[in-house]
Amino acid sequence: MSLKELYRAELDRKAEAREQMCASFEEAKDKLEDLYRSIMEDEEFLRSIHAEVELHDDDLRIDPGPVMIVVTAQLSGDFHMEYEVKKPDDYQTTVLGDVHTIADVERALAKLLATYARHD
C-alpha cells in the first residue's frame, strides 16, 4: 500500500471508531433516560424514596436527602456513578468503580437508596 492508501485507511478506521463510540454513548444515554422514566412513572416508588430526580442530557441525579447520587453515561457506553454524603462542612464524594452496565447502576441505586433511606 502507498502512503496515501495507508493514510486514508487510518482515517477510515478513526472515523469508524468515533462512530462506534458515539453510538455506544447514545445507547447509554437512552438507557439512562429509560431508567429515569421508570422512576418518574412509578409514583408509589418515587414517594417511597423521598427523592428529587432529574435527568440532564447524559447525567441522572437522584437526591433523596442524605446523599446526592449522580449517574453519568460515558463515551464508551459504560456508566460512571458516584454519590456524595451530605454532612455539614464535610461533603464526601465516593466513586463506585464497579458500575458498568445499567443493571449494575440499578443494583447500586437500590443499595444506596436503602442505606440512606429517610424514615419520615
C-alpha positions in Angstrom: 0.0 0.0 0.0 1.1 3.5 -0.7 1.4 6.2 2.0 -1.8 7.8 0.6 -3.7 4.5 0.9 -2.4 3.8 4.4 -3.3 7.4 5.4 -6.9 7.0 4.1 -7.3 3.6 5.7 -6.2 5.1 9.0 -8.6 8.0 8.7 -11.4 5.5 7.8 -10.6 3.4 10.9 -10.5 6.5 13.1 -13.9 7.7 11.7 -15.4 4.2 12.3 -14.1 4.1 15.9 -15.6 7.6 16.5 -19.0 6.4 15.1 -19.0 3.3 17.3 -18.1 5.4 20.3 -20.9 7.9 19.6 -23.4 5.0 19.1 -22.3 3.5 22.4 -22.7 6.8 24.2 -26.1 7.4 22.7 -27.2 3.9 23.7 -26.0 4.6 27.3 -27.9 7.9 27.3 -31.0 6.1 26.1 -30.7 3.5 28.9 -30.3 6.3 31.5 -33.4 8.0 30.1 -35.4 4.8 30.3 -34.3 4.4 33.9 -35.3 8.0 34.6 -38.7 7.4 33.1 -39.3 4.2 35.0 -38.6 6.0 38.3 -40.8 9.0 37.4 -43.7 6.9 36.1 -43.9 4.9 39.3 -45.4 7.4 41.7 -45.5 5.0 44.6 -41.8 4.2 44.3 -41.0 7.9 43.9 -42.9 8.8 47.0 -41.3 5.9 48.9 -37.7 7.1 48.2 -38.5 10.8 49.1 -36.1 11.9 46.3 -35.8 14.6 43.7 -34.9 13.0 40.4 -33.5 14.9 37.4 -32.1 14.0 34.0 -29.7 16.4 32.4 -28.7 15.0 29.0 -26.1 12.3 30.0 -26.5 12.8 33.7 -29.1 11.3 36.1 -29.2 12.9 39.5 -31.1 11.4 42.4 -31.3 13.4 45.7 -33.1 11.5 48.5 -31.8 13.9 51.1 -28.8 12.5 53.0 -26.9 11.8 49.7 -26.8 13.1 46.1 -26.4 10.2 43.6 -25.1 11.0 40.1 -25.0 8.5 37.2 -23.3 9.7 34.0 -23.3 8.0 30.6 -19.7 7.6 29.3 -18.5 7.7 25.7 -17.5 4.0 26.0 -21.2 3.1 26.7 -20.5 2.4 30.3 -21.7 4.4 33.3 -19.9 6.4 35.9 -21.6 6.5 39.3 -20.8 8.5 42.4 -22.5 9.7 45.5 -22.0 12.5 47.9 -22.8 12.1 51.6 -24.2 15.4 52.8 -22.6 16.4 56.1 -22.2 20.0 57.4 -18.8 21.3 56.2 -17.7 17.9 55.2 -19.2 16.6 51.9 -17.6 13.3 51.0 -17.8 12.0 47.4 -17.4 8.3 46.7 -17.0 6.9 43.2 -18.4 3.4 42.6 -15.9 1.8 40.3 -17.7 -1.5 39.7 -20.7 0.0 37.9 -20.6 -0.5 34.2 -24.0 -1.6 32.9 -27.5 -0.3 33.6 -28.1 -3.4 35.7 -25.1 -2.5 37.8 -26.5 1.0 38.2 -29.9 -0.3 39.3 -28.3 -2.6 41.9 -26.1 0.1 43.2 -29.0 2.6 43.3 -31.2 0.1 45.2 -28.4 -0.4 47.8 -27.7 3.3 48.2 -31.4 4.3 48.5 -32.0 1.6 51.1 -28.8 2.5 53.0 -29.7 6.2 53.1 -33.5 5.9 53.3 -35.3 8.7 55.2 -37.9 7.5 57.7 -40.4 10.3 57.7 
